[in-house]
Amino acid sequence: MITMAQLENKNRDEVEAIAKEQGMTGYSVGGGPFFYDPQTGAGQRGLQSYLYHREGDGQLVRRLTNLTGLNNIGLLVRTWGIVTEAGSDWFYVDDGSGAGDTPSGVQGIRVVVPTGT
């Protein structure tokens, strides 16, 4: 585990040497819940995404789905794809894995760019 003390007062190259990003598909970014209790709010809630599921009759249906896999909220990750929409401080990137932004329904994951970067 990397602590904030290890990263304080370091330049970008020094931070990158300490904190190696993990490559993952758009569908894996966020992951499932980590000891999440919906009644108390304790733990880390997992993410949801709109995904296409094939029904028994072969028809594709878009459905809100809980993501699975290890929860990686707050970790440095690297993902890839094409930009599907963009604003002044955000953009969506789609790698074809089927991940979609839950509130807007836009294909891809939303990336918010902090001011000054």
C-alpha positions in Angstrom: 0.0 0.0 0.0 1.2 3.5 -0.9 0.7 6.2 1.7 0.2 9.9 1.0 3.5 10.6 3.0 5.3 8.6 0.3 3.9 10.9 -2.4 4.2 14.3 -0.7 6.6 16.8 -2.1 7.5 14.6 -5.1 7.6 15.6 -8.7 5.6 13.7 -11.4 8.5 11.3 -12.3 9.1 10.4 -8.7 5.4 9.7 -8.1 5.1 7.6 -11.3 8.1 5.5 -10.1 6.3 4.8 -6.8 2.7 4.5 -8.0 2.5 2.3 -11.0 -0.9 2.4 -12.8 -2.9 -0.7 -13.5 -4.1 -1.2 -17.0 -7.8 -2.2 -17.3 -10.7 -2.2 -19.7 -13.5 0.4 -19.3 -15.8 -2.3 -18.0 -13.3 -3.0 -15.1 -12.8 0.6 -14.0 -14.5 1.1 -10.7 -15.3 -2.5 -9.9 -17.8 -4.0 -7.5 -18.6 -3.2 -3.9 -16.1 -3.6 -1.2 -17.7 -4.6 2.1 -20.6 -2.2 1.2 -23.6 -2.1 3.5 -26.5 -0.2 1.9 -28.3 0.2 5.2 -25.4 2.0 7.0 -23.4 3.2 4.0 -20.3 1.6 5.4 -17.7 0.3 2.9 -17.2 1.3 -0.7 -20.1 1.1 -3.0 -19.5 -0.5 -6.4 -20.3 1.1 -9.8 -23.1 0.4 -12.2 -23.0 0.6 -16.0 -25.5 0.3 -18.9 -24.6 -2.9 -20.7 -26.3 -4.8 -23.6 -27.5 -8.3 -22.7 -28.8 -10.8 -25.1 -32.3 -12.1 -24.2 -33.4 -15.7 -24.7 -35.0 -14.7 -28.0 -31.7 -13.2 -29.3 -32.8 -9.6 -28.8 -30.2 -7.2 -27.4 -31.6 -5.2 -24.4 -29.8 -2.3 -22.6 -29.9 -2.9 -18.9 -28.3 -1.2 -15.8 -25.9 -3.7 -14.4 -23.7 -3.8 -11.2 -20.0 -4.0 -12.2 -18.0 -6.8 -10.9 -14.3 -7.4 -10.0 -12.0 -5.8 -7.5 -13.0 -2.4 -6.3 -10.4 0.1 -7.6 -11.9 3.4 -6.6 -9.1 5.8 -5.8 -6.4 3.8 -7.5 -4.3 5.1 -10.4 -5.4 3.2 -13.6 -4.7 3.4 -17.3 -7.4 2.7 -19.8 -7.7 3.4 -23.5 -10.2 3.9 -26.3 -11.8 6.6 -28.4 -13.2 9.8 -27.0 -17.0 9.7 -27.7 -18.0 13.1 -26.1 -16.1 16.0 -24.5 -16.7 19.2 -22.5 -14.4 21.8 -21.0 -13.3 19.7 -18.0 -14.5 16.2 -18.8 -14.6 13.6 -21.6 -15.9 10.1 -22.2 -13.6 7.3 -23.5 -15.0 4.1 -25.0 -12.8 1.0 -25.4 -15.6 -1.2 -26.9 -16.0 -3.2 -23.7 -19.7 -2.1 -23.3 -19.3 0.2 -20.3 -21.6 3.2 -20.4 -22.1 6.2 -18.1 -25.1 5.5 -15.8 -26.8 8.9 -15.5 -26.3 10.1 -19.1 -26.4 6.8 -21.0 -23.3 7.9 -23.1 -21.2 5.0 -24.3 -17.8 4.9 -22.4 -16.7 6.0 -19.0 -16.7 9.6 -17.9 -13.3 11.2 -17.0 -13.3 14.5 -15.1 -10.2 16.6 -15.5 -9.3 18.6 -12.4 -8.7 22.3 -13.0 -5.1 23.3 -13.5 -4.1 20.0 -15.2 
